[in-house]
Amino acid sequence: MEMMKMLCNYFDAGYPGVAIRTHEEIRATADVVAAAKEKKRSVITWSASEGLRLVITDGEVLANPKGFPDTNDPLMAFQNRTANAIYILRDIANFPFERDPLLPRYLRDMLQWAPTVASCVVILGPEFRPHVTVEKLVVVTDYALPTEDDLKKIAQEITSSAGKEFNGDASEIVRALSGLSTTEAENACALSLVEEGKLDPTVIYREKIAGVKKSGLLEIVESDPRGLAAIGGLDLFKAFILERAEIFKRWKEAIAYGLSSIKGVLLVGPPGTGKSLSAKVIGGLLGIPMLRWDVASSFASLVGETERRTRDTLALADAMAPAGLWLDEIDKAFAGSQSSGSNDSGVGKRMFGTVLTWMAEKKTPVFLFATANDVRFLPSALYRKGRFDEVFALDLPNKPERKAIFSVHLARRNRGVIATDANLGVLADATNNFVGAEIEAVVEGAMFRSFSQHRDVTVKDILDAVARTVPLSTTASAEIDAMRDWAKKNATPASSPESSKQEKGRVVRAR
């Protein structure tokens, strides 16, 4: 439901107060004013700089808004009351309600008075932390970012005002603008016209990346230009991703075909098996921006702040759609969410609940890419069927996969050792039980030695580096065995069944 219609309903229902969380004060104010005019209510605004100002009376906009002297102090503003009026309060979140007992008292009195005289208090601001004395009197809602139609209209208006024609692919331009506020979209379009003389999605997307970084909620992950070739092995996982790539390329066709919203994938496996590398590949393969969410950074000390940051992060991901959302090491973020909340007053549990609700209800094409080193202590509600499109288990790479991993790293560096089948076979045999990150490390270690001796790297250098390495499979064998047991019951193997073959002293679990 659009904001204006919702506000009209609140006014008709006699709600005492409505808090709208938004950075778009001008656009939100316009919706409140439009709803007030629709209901023939007066509009009185308040800000710390201007005090109270009557801008609409009886549904008519005043050419010269009437100011109320000496009302910059909110205590004075709360005492100036008018029947059949909508009060728009800004800057309220900046006042010390916790330290001044009069502020919440006066605001509570105003909220209790408002519905008795067909009035309503609307609070605007980027955040709203209601004092305990007024929280039951105020409904809190988030102001949505511009829709596709809004963004297209903005692009057309900016182009027209610059005396230029709206050209290019409208859908690509709107896609580049998605996730931006009205002001950010206007600025990005204007900059594109200045730099390129037209609306260029590349320029707009660059500005969007800057906006995401500025928010501090998410970061843009640069795609690995090598694509799936950067990943050695994991053929079943790769096949799955290629299927999803086709859906993202033809998203609207997929919806018309009857496919529901894409949920995403959870990768589970020991550290170093390629989970993070896969995240860096997927964005480019799907043709979407990959957003990384550091869940731990969302925790905050102020009451309600963690929940707000979680909601804002998920809303930003939805607005950026089509996009990927990478939750790295989700096991560390939510491992304690089943507890009673004695350690964090239940914040982690509520945060986990917000994420689960979003996963279940989201309709936008946001591909959730979650990784975990150990999910044994995660609640089953996270990985049950339906949460993700698939849960993949990554095991220690088998011999063909180790050969593929060595081939990737030798070709990337191209410093002496040629990736022949014979060389790859020798190296793969020597690194039984090594994960991909350890294989990369031994190649790097060999190159340090060869570089210091002013020559190219040799197979012997790599074998010597292997001999100096104690793999994770040795130092954390119990944990890896436990993860394998969990994966047998709860996950799909990321590699073909050929990895069930016995390898020199190690029997890889059947897949």
N, C-alpha and C positions, 0 to 999 in steps of 0.2 A: 504494500500500500504506500502511495506517495506521501511525503511528509505533510503537505498542506491538508490532504484529506484526513490524515490521522489527527492533526491538530484540531481540525473542525470537530471531529468526534470527541476529542478530549474536552473541548470547550462546551459542547452540547451536554456532555455527561457530568459537567460540573467538577472536573478535576481541580484540586487546589493548586498543584504545581507540576510543571514538566521541565525536566533537565535534558537539554540536547547537547550531547558531546560532539564537538566539531571544531576543526580549525577554520572552517569556511563561515566565518561570522556574517559576512555580507549576504551570502546566498541563503543561509539559514534564517537571517532576519527577514529577508524578502518573503520567505515562505510563511513565517509567523504573521507578518503584516498582511499578506494575501488572505490568510485564514481569518484574521480579525476583521478585514473588510467584508469578507463573505458573510460573517456572522454579525456585521454591523456593530462591532465593539470599538471602543477607543483604544489607542495604543500609546503607552507611556514607556519610554526607554530610560535606562539608567546605566551610567558608566562612571568609573572613578574620576574621569577627567571632566565630564559634562554634567554630572548629576542627573536629576530627573528632567525629561523633556517630553511634552505632549506633542506627538507627531500626527495622530489621527484622532478625530472626534466624530462619533456617530457614523463611522464608516467613511468619512471624508478626510483626505490627506490635507494637512495644513500647509499653506505655502511658506509660512514662517513658523516653525515649531516653537511652542511656548516653553520657555525655561522656568524652572523652579529654583529660586535663589537658595543658597546654603543647603543644598541636598547632596553634595559630593560625599558627605559622610553617610554610609549606609544606614546608620541608626536613624538619621533624619529622614532618609528616603523611605524607610519602612513605615514611617508614621504618616506619610502623605498618601492617603488612600482615596480611590475613586471607584464608584460602582460601575458595572458594565464595561470593564476595561481589561485589557491584556497588558501586563507589565513584562517588559523584556529586560532582564537583569544581566549585565555583563560584568566581568572582573570579580564576581563574588567569590570564586575559588581562591583568590589571592588574599582574602581577609582571614585573620586569625580567629576562627570560630572556637578553636580549642582553648584559647587563652582569654577570650573576652566573653563572659557568660551572657552579656546583654545581646550580642549578635544573634546567636541561635534562638534566644527568647523572642526578640523582636521579629525575626523571620518566621518563627513558628506562629506567632500571633497573626502575622499578615497572611500566612497560608491558611490558617483556620478561618479567617475572616473572608477571604476571597470567594469561595463558592457560595457564601450566603448572599452575595450581591452580584452574582453572575460575572465574577472576575476570575482571572487565572494568572499565576506567576510563571513565566517562562525563563529559565536560567540557561544562558549560552556560554560555552567555553570548551577548551580542549579537553578538560577533565572535570569531573564533579565527584567530590568525596563528601556525601551528605553527613551532617552531624547527626548523632544518634537521636536527637530530639525532633528532627524533621524528616528522617529517611522514610518514614511510613506515609508521609504526606506528598512525596514527590515521586513521579514516575520517571525513570531514566531511560533514554533512548539514544541510539547512535545515529548520526546524520550520514546517510549513504553518500558515497562518492558519485560523481556524475555517471549517468547511464550512457550506453552507446549512442542513443539518440541525442543526449545532451552534448556529448563530445563532438559528434558530427556537426551539430549546430554551432558550437564554439569555433570549430575549425572553419566553417563557412563564414561566420561573422568576422573573424580575424582576417581572413583572406579578402573579404569584401571591403573591410575598412582600410586595407592596404592598397586598394585599387587593383587587385589581381583576381584572376579567375581560379576557382576551386578545381584543381586538376589532380591527376594521379589516382591511385586506387583508394577509394574512400574506406574500404574495409581494412586495408593495411594501415592507413593513417589512424583510424579509430583504434585499431589493435595496439598501435604504438602509444597512443594516448591513454589507454586503459590503466587505471590505478592512480592517475593524477587528479589532484583537486582542480576546481575550476580555474583558480589563479595560476597553478602550475601548468595546466593545459594551455591557457592563453599565452603564458610566457614562452612555452616550448614552441607553439605555432609561430609566434612573432619572431623568435630567434631563427627558426627555420626559414622564414620569409626573408630575413635580413641576410643570412649566410648563403642561401641557395636560390633565393628568388621564387621559391615554391615550398609547398609542404612536403618535406622529405622525412619519411619514417625513420631513417638512420639518425638524423639530427634529433628528432623527437625522442627516440629510444635512448640516445645518449643522455639527454636531460632527465629521462625517467630513471635511469641508473643512478644519476647523481641524487635524485630525490629519494630513492630507496636507501642509499647510503646515509643521507642526511637524517632519515627517520631513526636510525640506530636500531631498528627492530630486525631487519633482515640484511643480508649481504648478497650481492650478485656473484655467482660462481662462474668463472670463465670456463668455457667448454674446451675440452681437449680436442685439438684439430684432427687428431689421428682417428677419432671415432672408435668404433668397436675394435679396430686393429690394435688399439693401445692395450686391450685386455687379452691376456693369454688364457685360453680355456673358457670355461663357463658357457658352453655352447647352448645349453637349455635356457639359461637366463637370457642370452643374446637373442635367441629365437623369440622369446616372450616380448622383449623390448622392441624388436622389429615389427611385431604385430601391433603394439601400442603406437608406434611411430606412424603407421598407416592411418590409424584412427585420428591422431592429432592433426595430420595433414588434411583430413576431410571431416573435421569435427561436426559441422552442421549436417553433413550427409549422414554421419553416424547416428546423430540424434534422430533424424528423420527415419532412419532405418529401424530404430527401436532400441538402440543401445542406451543403457543408463550411464550416468556420470562415471568416468574413470576414477577409481579409488587410489590405486598406487601399488607399491610393492615394499615388502620388508625383507632385507638381506641380513641373515644371521650367520656368524662364523667367527673363527679366531682372528685376532688382529693381524693385519698384513695379507689377508686373502683377497683383497681387491674391492672391498665395499666402497671406500671413498673414491677410488679411481673410477668406479662405475658411475658414481654420481656426477663426476666431472665430464663423463662421456655422454650421459643420457640427455642433458639439456640440448646439446647440439644435434643429437640424433633425432630428437622429437621436434626440433625446430622451435623450442620455447626457452625463455629465460629460466635458469635454475636458481632458486632463492634458498640460501642456507639460513636456518634458524638455530641459533645457539640458545637452546631452551634455558640453560643455566643463567644466561644474561637477563632473562625476563623476571627472575626473582628480585624483589625489591623489599626494602625495610618498612615502607609506609603501608598501613592497613589498606587493602583493596588495590594497591598499585600493581601487584603481580597479576591479579586477575584482569585488570584493565589492559596491561601490556600484552597479555595473552590474547585477549579479544581483538586488540588493535592489530596484532601480528597476523592473525588469521583473516581479519577483514582486509588487510593489505594484500595478502596472498590471493584472496578471492578477487580483489579489484585488479590485480595484475594478470589474471587468467586471460588466455591459456598460459600456464606457467607450471614449473615444478617446485615443490617445497621439500627441501632436504632437512630431515631431522637426524643429525649425526649422533651416534651413540645414545640412542633413545633409552637404552637400559639404565644408563647413569642418571638420566633426567627423571624417569618415572619408576625406578625400582622400589621406592618407598611409598608409592601411592596407595598401597593396600593397608598401610598402617593406620593407627587411630588418629594420627596427626599430632601426637604429643610433642614431636620435635619442632614442628613448624606451624602449629595452630591450625592444621588442616589445609594450609595453602597449597601444598603439593597435590593433595587429593582433589581439591576444587579445580586446580589447573588441569589435572589429568581428565577430570570430568568434562571440562570445557572442550578439550581437544577431542575426546571421544564423541561428544555431541556434534561437533563440527564435521568429523569424519562421517558420521551417520547421515547428516542432513545436507551436506554441501551439494550444490547443483552445478557449480562452476567447474570448468575443465582445469582443475589443479591436480597435478600428478604428485601424490605424496610418496616421497622416497625416504624410507627410514632404514637406518642401519643399527645393528646391535652386536656387541661382542659376546654378550651372555644374557639371554632372555629368561633364564630359569627362574628368576625372581620377579619377573614382570607379571602383572595380573593377566589372566587368560582373556579378559575382555578386550585387550589390545590386539591380540593376534588371532582371535577366533575367526571362523569363516565369515566373510562379508565385510570385515574391516578393511582388508587389503584384497586386491585382485589375486595376489599370490604371496606366499611366504617362502623364500628360497634359503636353503642351507648351503653355505660354502664350506667345503672341507679342505684339508691339506691337499694341494694339487697332486694329481697322479703324474706318471712319467710323461705321457703325451702333453699334458698341460705344462709341466716344468720345461719341456723342450720349447713349447710355444712362448713361455715367459722369457726364457733365455734368448730366443730369437728376437723378441721385441726389444730387449735391452741392448743386445749386441748391435742390432741394426740401427738403433737410435744413436749409439755412440760411434760405431764404425771405426774402432781403434785396434785393428790387428786381427782379432779372432773372427773368422768367417763362419757364419751360421750354417755350416754344412750339417747334414744329418748325422755324420760320424761325430763331429764335435759336440753337437747338441745332445747326442746319446750319452757320451762320456760325462758331460756336465750334469745331465738329468739324473744319471745313476748315482753321482756323487752327492746329490742334494736331496736324496730321499728324506721325506719328513720336513722339508723346508717350505715355508710359505712364500708367496710371491715377493713380499717386501724384503725377505731375507735373501732371496735370489738377486734382487736388485742391489742389495747392500754388498754382496760378495763381488759382484761385477765392479761396483764403485771402489771397493777395497783393493781389488787387483789393479785398477787403474791408478790409484794413488801410488802404488809401488812402481808400476811401469813409468809413470810420469816422472817420479823422482830419479829414475835411472835413464831418462831421456830416450825411451824406446816405446814401441807399441806393446799393448797387453797381449799375453799369451794364454793358452789353455792352462798351462802350469800355474800361472799367476792366480787364475781363478780357483783352481783346485787347492792351492795353498791358502787362499782366503776362506774357502769352505772348511778346511781343516781347522782354522782358527775360530770358527763360529759354532756356538752352542745354540741349536734351534729352539724355538718356542715349544715345539712338540716334546722336548726333553724337560725343559724347565716348568712347563705347565701341562704335563700329560694328563693329570687328573681332571683338570678343568675341561680340556678338549674332549676327553672321553665322556664327561657328563653332558657336554653340548651335543655330542653325537647321539647320545641316548635320547635327548629331548627332540632332536631333529627327526629321528626315525618316526616319531608319533605326530609331530606338529608341522613339518615343513616338506617342501619339494626340493630334491637335489638340483643344484645349479649346473651340474655337469652330467654327461651321459653315463649310462650304466657301466661303460667299459672301465670306469675307475674302481669297480668292485674287484678287479684282479689283484692277486697277491703280489706284493712288491718287496723283495729282499728284507725280510724281518718285520714287515708291517702288513697287516691285513686291513685294508680300507673297508669301512662298513658297506654293506650291500645297499644299492640305491634303487 
